[in-house]
Every structure is written in structure tokens, then in C-alpha cells.
Amino acid sequence: MSAEAQAAEALRLISEAGFKTGPRWDKAHQIAQAHEGEAIFDAIHALLHRIEGDRFNAGYWDRKAGTDLGQDGFAVEADRLRAMLNAGTAEAT
């Protein structure tokens, strides 16, 4: 599976989980961790830690990714990440 497909899969899993922790969150987290250092995955990692309630850790991953997408809720953040993925860009403004 390509990196893009894996990123899309992580976003699908967490969206289908209703942006809550649990088995799908765990799987999405495993995907993000496996691609540490790749901006889109680091941004997904930030989303996952925001969902978990760990804003400090989320901030760390945002800084690594060059993103700051968490102001408008989990679903909006996931949509922005999908748009970044579809556009082939790793950074957001």
C-alpha cells in the first residue's frame, strides 16, 4: 500500500471511529508512527493526540509537520488533512 493510501486509511479509520479513541484510533496511530518524519503523517499524528486529549503532544507533532489545523474541530481537521493529501502537499497554512 502506498504512503498516500496509508494516510487515507488512517484518516478513514479515525473518521469512522467518530473521532474517539479505541481500536481504530490505535490502528491509525500505528500507521502515523510507522511514517514518523513524513509531514502528512506527523499532521495525522497531531490530530490523533488532540482526539486523545493530549494537546501538548499534538503541538509537538504539529510543529514537526509544519501544520496548525486543530482550531475548528476534529472533522474539519481531518477534511483539511484529506485536502492536503489529495493536493499532494505536506504543509498547510
N, CA and C of each residue as an Amber inpcrd file, in Angstrom:
protein
   279
   0.8540000  -1.1790000   0.0000000   0.0000000   0.0000000   0.0000000
   0.8990000   1.2400000   0.0000000   0.6070000   2.1930000  -0.8520000
   1.4060000   3.4180000  -0.9430000   1.2570000   4.2550000   0.3260000
   2.1820000   5.1740000   0.5110000   2.1130000   6.0670000   1.6650000
   0.8250000   6.8860000   1.6310000   0.4410000   7.3450000   0.4540000
  -0.7930000   8.1340000   0.3380000  -2.0020000   7.3050000   0.7410000
  -2.0240000   6.0580000   0.3070000  -3.1350000   5.1700000   0.6710000
  -3.1420000   4.8890000   2.1700000  -1.9700000   4.7710000   2.7640000
  -1.9010000   4.5380000   4.2030000  -2.3900000   5.7630000   4.9790000
  -2.0270000   6.9570000   4.5220000  -2.5110000   8.1790000   5.1720000
  -4.0290000   8.2700000   5.0530000  -4.5530000   7.9810000   3.8690000
  -6.0080000   7.9980000   3.6760000  -6.6810000   6.9630000   4.5680000
  -6.0500000   5.8070000   4.7180000  -6.5960000   4.7590000   5.5870000
  -6.6280000   5.2190000   7.0420000  -5.5830000   5.8630000   7.5090000
  -5.5710000   6.3680000   8.8880000  -6.7000000   7.3710000   9.0930000
  -6.9000000   8.2590000   8.1330000  -7.9790000   9.2450000   8.2410000
  -9.3490000   8.5770000   8.1820000  -9.4890000   7.5640000   7.3380000
 -10.7600000   6.8270000   7.2630000 -11.0510000   6.1460000   8.5930000
 -10.0550000   5.4880000   9.1560000 -10.2490000   4.7740000  10.4180000
 -10.7220000   5.7050000  11.5270000 -10.0500000   6.8290000  11.6770000
 -10.3980000   7.7180000  12.7920000 -11.7390000   8.4050000  12.5440000
 -12.0440000   8.6840000  11.2960000 -13.3560000   9.2750000  10.9770000
 -14.4690000   8.2840000  11.2860000 -14.2910000   7.0320000  10.8480000
 -15.3010000   6.0030000  11.1080000 -15.4500000   5.7110000  12.5960000
 -14.4110000   5.9770000  13.3680000 -14.4640000   5.7750000  14.8190000
 -15.1460000   6.9430000  15.5250000 -15.6120000   7.9110000  14.7510000
 -16.2830000   9.0620000  15.3600000 -15.3240000   9.9630000  16.1160000
 -14.0430000   9.9450000  15.6910000 -13.0110000  10.7670000  16.3180000
 -12.9150000  10.4900000  17.8170000 -12.9030000   9.1900000  18.1330000
 -12.7660000   8.7230000  19.5160000 -11.6510000   7.6970000  19.5920000
 -11.0790000   7.5670000  20.7770000 -10.0450000   6.5550000  20.9700000
 -10.6720000   5.1700000  20.9730000  -9.8610000   4.1840000  20.7010000
 -10.3050000   2.8000000  20.6400000  -9.4800000   2.0550000  19.6230000
  -9.9330000   0.8880000  19.1840000  -9.1410000   0.0710000  18.2610000
  -8.7980000   0.7650000  16.9400000  -9.7280000   1.5160000  16.3920000
  -9.4440000   2.2140000  15.1200000  -8.4580000   3.3550000  15.3410000
  -8.5820000   4.0540000  16.4800000  -7.6030000   5.0810000  16.8360000
  -6.2200000   4.4340000  16.9360000  -6.1530000   3.2810000  17.6130000
  -4.8820000   2.5690000  17.7760000  -4.2610000   2.2330000  16.4260000
  -5.0620000   1.7360000  15.5040000  -4.5530000   1.3710000  14.1710000
  -4.0780000   2.6200000  13.4240000  -4.8430000   3.6960000  13.4810000
  -4.4410000   4.9470000  12.8300000  -3.1330000   5.4610000  13.4410000
  -3.0040000   5.3260000  14.7520000  -1.7940000   5.7580000  15.4460000
  -0.5960000   4.9220000  15.0010000  -0.7910000   3.6240000  14.8340000
   0.2870000   2.7540000  14.3570000   0.7520000   3.1800000  12.9620000
  -0.2030000   3.5210000  12.1180000   0.1360000   3.9770000  10.7630000
   0.9490000   5.2690000  10.8370000   0.4860000   6.2340000  11.6390000
   1.1960000   7.5120000  11.7570000   2.6060000   7.2980000  12.3020000
   2.7340000   6.4620000  13.3160000   4.0440000   6.2080000  13.9110000
   5.0010000   5.5420000  12.9220000   4.4780000   4.6960000  12.0690000
   5.3210000   3.9880000  11.1040000   5.9260000   4.9280000  10.0670000
   5.3710000   6.1360000   9.9590000   5.8350000   7.1040000   8.9600000
   6.3260000   8.3910000   9.6170000   6.8090000   8.2800000  10.8450000
   7.3080000   9.4560000  11.5520000   8.3370000  10.1880000  10.6980000
   8.2030000  11.4960000  10.6570000   9.1060000  12.3150000   9.8580000
   8.5420000  12.7010000   8.5040000   7.4310000  12.0790000   8.1030000
   6.7390000  12.4640000   6.8750000   5.6140000  13.4060000   7.2890000
   5.6130000  14.6090000   6.7360000   4.7510000  15.6850000   7.2240000
   3.2790000  15.3010000   7.3320000   2.7110000  14.6530000   6.3260000
   1.2800000  14.3390000   6.3840000   0.9890000  13.3880000   7.5430000
   1.8760000  12.4450000   7.7720000   1.6710000  11.5020000   8.8730000
   1.8930000  12.1740000  10.2200000   2.8370000  13.1080000  10.2830000
   3.0310000  13.8440000  11.5260000   1.8020000  14.7110000  11.8290000
   1.1840000  15.2690000  10.7840000  -0.0400000  16.0510000  10.9770000
  -1.1980000  15.1550000  11.4270000  -1.2910000  13.9610000  10.8740000
  -2.3030000  12.9950000  11.3240000  -2.0290000  12.6180000  12.7720000
  -0.7670000  12.4440000  13.1110000  -0.3740000  12.1280000  14.4820000
  -0.8540000  13.2280000  15.4320000  -0.7260000  14.4860000  15.0110000
  -1.2120000  15.6070000  15.8230000  -2.7220000  15.4870000  16.0610000
  -3.4660000  15.2100000  15.0010000  -4.9190000  15.0250000  15.1380000
  -5.2200000  13.9180000  16.1420000  -4.5330000  12.8160000  16.0300000
  -4.7940000  11.6830000  16.9160000  -4.5600000  12.0530000  18.3750000
  -3.5210000  12.8080000  18.6440000  -3.2650000  13.1910000  20.0370000
  -4.2360000  14.2670000  20.5220000  -4.7470000  15.0970000  19.6130000
  -5.8090000  16.0340000  20.0090000  -7.0560000  15.2510000  20.4100000
  -7.3860000  14.2280000  19.6300000  -8.5440000  13.3840000  19.9460000
  -8.3550000  12.7510000  21.3180000  -7.1590000  12.3300000  21.6080000
  -6.8200000  11.6870000  22.8810000  -6.8560000  12.6800000  24.0490000
  -6.8200000  13.9640000  23.7240000  -6.8260000  14.9890000  24.7680000
  -5.4380000  15.4350000  25.1740000  -4.4270000  15.0170000  24.4450000
  -3.0400000  15.3590000  24.7560000  -2.5990000  16.5090000  23.8540000
  -2.9890000  17.7290000  24.2290000  -2.7040000  18.9050000  23.4030000
  -1.2060000  19.1970000  23.3100000  -0.4600000  18.9030000  24.3720000
   0.9850000  19.1290000  24.3420000   1.6330000  18.2660000  23.2630000
   1.3220000  16.9970000  23.2640000   1.8750000  16.0710000  22.2750000
   1.3840000  16.4390000  20.8730000   0.1250000  16.8400000  20.7540000
  -0.4040000  17.2710000  19.4630000   0.3970000  18.4590000  18.9270000
   0.7240000  19.3930000  19.8100000   1.5170000  20.5470000  19.4100000
   2.8920000  20.1550000  18.9000000   3.4880000  19.1740000  19.5460000
   4.7870000  18.6620000  19.0990000   4.6900000  18.1610000  17.6580000
   3.6610000  17.3520000  17.3800000   3.5120000  16.7930000  16.0300000
   3.1530000  17.8630000  15.0250000   2.3690000  18.8710000  15.4320000
   2.0890000  19.9940000  14.5270000   3.3780000  20.7150000  14.1530000
   4.2350000  20.9500000  15.1350000   5.4970000  21.6330000  14.8370000
   6.3490000  20.8050000  13.8760000   6.4020000  19.5050000  14.0780000
   7.1720000  18.6380000  13.1710000   6.5880000  18.6630000  11.7610000
   5.2610000  18.7090000  11.6690000   4.5910000  18.6790000  10.3620000
   4.5420000  20.0420000   9.6870000   4.7220000  21.1120000  10.4580000
   4.5590000  22.4570000   9.9080000   3.0980000  22.8170000   9.7180000
   2.2390000  22.2390000  10.5640000   0.7970000  22.4730000  10.4690000
   0.2580000  23.0590000  11.7640000  -0.9320000  23.5970000  11.6700000
  -1.6790000  24.0740000  12.8340000  -3.1430000  24.0490000  12.4220000
  -3.7190000  22.8380000  12.4100000  -5.0480000  22.6420000  11.8360000
  -6.1350000  22.3820000  12.8710000  -5.8190000  22.4070000  14.1360000
  -6.7390000  21.9150000  15.1480000  -7.6930000  22.9080000  15.7610000
  -7.9310000  24.0330000  15.1400000  -8.7810000  25.0540000  15.7510000
 -10.2790000  24.8280000  15.5670000 -10.6810000  24.0700000  14.5710000
 -12.0920000  24.0300000  14.1920000 -12.7650000  22.6790000  14.3910000
 -12.1670000  21.8240000  15.1810000 -12.7770000  20.5250000  15.4460000
 -12.1400000  19.4050000  14.6460000 -12.3420000  18.1980000  15.1290000
 -11.6900000  17.0230000  14.5590000 -12.1010000  16.7480000  13.1150000
 -13.3920000  16.8420000  12.8190000 -13.8530000  16.5350000  11.4630000
 -13.2930000  17.5280000  10.4520000 -13.2640000  18.8020000  10.8130000
 -12.7130000  19.8250000   9.9170000 -11.2190000  19.5890000   9.7240000
 -10.5310000  19.2520000  10.8080000  -9.1040000  18.9670000  10.6970000
  -8.8590000  17.7780000   9.7660000  -9.6380000  16.7220000   9.9170000
  -9.4950000  15.5510000   9.0480000  -9.7650000  15.9370000   7.5910000
 -10.7670000  16.7660000   7.3500000 -11.0540000  17.2240000   5.9840000
  -9.8750000  18.0080000   5.4150000  -9.2610000  18.8500000   6.2270000
  -8.0980000  19.6190000   5.7700000  -6.9300000  18.6950000   5.4560000
  -6.7540000  17.6760000   6.2700000  -5.6890000  16.7070000   6.0140000
  -5.9470000  15.9330000   4.7250000  -7.2020000  15.5630000   4.4870000
  -7.5490000  14.8850000   3.2270000  -7.2600000  15.7920000   2.0370000
  -7.5990000  17.0720000   2.1780000  -7.3380000  18.0270000   1.0920000
  -5.8400000  18.1530000   0.8320000  -5.0390000  18.1930000   1.9010000
  -3.5900000  18.2370000   1.7410000  -3.0990000  16.9780000   1.0270000
  -3.6210000  15.8510000   1.4340000  -3.2310000  14.5840000   0.8390000
  -3.6040000  14.5420000  -0.6430000  -4.8100000  14.9810000  -0.9720000
  -5.2760000  14.9780000  -2.3510000  -4.5190000  15.9700000  -3.2230000
  -4.0650000  17.0720000  -2.5930000  -3.3110000  18.0730000  -3.3340000
  -1.8290000  17.7030000  -3.4570000  -1.4280000  16.6810000  -2.6870000
  -0.0240000  16.2680000  -2.7180000   0.8920000  17.2120000  -1.9970000
   0.3430000  17.9770000  -1.0640000   1.1580000  18.9250000  -0.3040000
   1.3030000  18.4520000   1.1280000   2.4160000  18.7550000   1.7460000
   2.6640000  18.3010000   3.1100000   2.4190000  19.3840000   4.1370000
   2.2980000  20.6300000   3.7220000   2.1280000  21.6990000   4.6810000
   0.8450000  22.4700000   4.4080000   0.3000000  23.0080000   5.4660000
  -0.9240000  23.8100000   5.3650000  -0.6300000  25.2030000   5.8910000
  -1.4640000  26.1290000   5.5030000  -1.3170000  27.4830000   6.0150000
  -2.4740000  27.8180000   6.9100000
